[in-house]
Amino acid sequence: MSDLSTDDIMAAEYAIGLLDPEQRALADRRLDRDPVWAGLVAAWRMRLSQMDAQFGAVPAPNVLPRIQRQLFGPPARRAWLPGVPVPAIIGVVLVAKALALWLLLG
């Protein structure tokens, strides 16, 4: 079992960036007015920075498209004529057919 206090755990989560936006906003405000809290956060940042030195940057190609696909599904198919409403396309096709029929019949 761990001997870490709730504040210590929250400071670690803050340093790693795991807090949700509401908790992060509270922690940000607390940094300015609570020197003990600021010390805990600084200590966690120092501990975690040592791990940063052990690992180099890892390229992550196509991460954003994979995340978007996982969150929102596959991208929608592109329209045949982007920006042109479907009723306008149908109207043009019907007029073209009517014109062809008129020219054939005469």
N, C-alpha and C positions, 0 to 999 in steps of 0.2 A: 504494500500500500504506500501511497505517496504522502509526504509531509507538506506538500504545497498548500498554501492557503487559497481561498477563492480568488483573492486579489492577484496572487501570484499566477494562477492559471489564466485569469483574464488578461494579465499583462503579457503573458506568453502568446496568447491568442491574438492580442492586439499587435504584437511585434511581428507575428507571422502573417497577419492580415486575414484572420479567420472570422472576425466579428461581423455580424450583419450591420447594415448601415445605421440603424438606430443605436445599437450598442457602441459602434465606432464613434458616433457623434458624442455620446455620453463620455466615452473614454477620452476623446479629444479635449472636451471641456475640462475634464478632471485633470489633465496634464498641466494646465495653466495654474490651477489653484491648489493642487495637492502634491507637495514635493516628495512624499513617500511613494505615491503612485508613479510619479515621474522617474524616481529612482528604480522602481521595479521594472518599468518599461525599458529604461536604459540598460539595466543589467541583462534583461532578456535579449535585447538587440545585440549586446556585446557577445553573449554566449552563442547566439545564432550566427553572428557574422563570422565566427571561426569555421562554421560549416561551409559558408560561402567560399572560403579560400580553398577548400578541399576539392571543389568541383568546378569545372570549366563550363562555359556556356554550351548549351546543347541546341543545335538547330531544330526547329520544329516546323517543317514545311506543311502547309495546308491544314494547320490546326484550326484556324478560324472557320474555313468552310466546313470542316468536320463537326465543329461545335454547332454551327448554325444548322447543319443537316440533322444533327441529333435533336436539337431543340425544336426546330420548325418543320422538319421533314424535307423531302427532296424539293429542289427549286421548281417553281411552276414552269410549264412549257411556254416558250415564247409564242406570241401571237404571229400569225402569218403576216399581217400588216400591223405592226405595233402602233398604237395611238388611233387607229381607225375603228370606230364602233362597228360591231357585227351587223346591226341593221343597215348601215350604209353600204357595207359590202354586199349584203343580200339584195339591196335595192339596185345596185349597179349590175349585178348578175341578172336580175329579172329584166331590167331595161335592155341589157345586151341580148338576152334571149328573145324578147319581144321585137327588137329591131331586126335580128336575124330572121325571125319568122315572117315579119313584114316584108323583108327584102326577098325571101324565097317565094312568098305567095303573091307578091306583087305589084 
